[in-house]
Amino acid sequence: MSMKSTMLTFTLLLLFSAVSILGGCNTVAGAGRDISKTGDNIESSAERNK
């Protein structure tokens, strides 16, 4: 994949994650879990694309 396509994929992933966090968490604790899960997903994606 080209760098431009990789950045587009990452940006879309980040956007969809943000929408999920904002739409899906009802409490502060829920938001923390959602943010942590998003970070884990980004980290694992970065590891796969080294």
N, C-alpha and C positions, 0 to 999 in steps of 0.2 A: 504494500500500500504506500502511496505517496504521502509525504508529510502533510499536504493540504487535506487529503482525505482522512488521515489519522486525526488531525486537529478538528475537523468537522465532526467526526464520530465522537470524539471526546467531549466537544461542546454540546452535542445533542444529548449525550449521556448525562452530562451535568445538568442540563436544562430539565430533562425528564425527572431526574432525581430531585431537583429543587421543587418541581411541581408536586411530586409524590409526597415530599416532606411537608410542604405547606398544606396540601389537601388531606393528608392522612393522619396527622397527629393531633390529638385532642388535649394533650397535657404536656407539661414541660418534660416529664420523664419520657413520654412517648417521643417527643421531639429529639431528645438526647439519643434514644435508641435508633431512631431513623437516621440521624446525622452520622452516628457511628457506623451503621450498616452501609450507608453511602460511601463513607471513607474506606471501609473494607472492600467494597466493590471496585472503587477507583484503584486502590492498592493492588488488588489481584489482577485488574486489567493492565496496569502498568507492568507487573511482573510477567504477564503473558506476552507483552509486546516489547520486551527488552531486545 
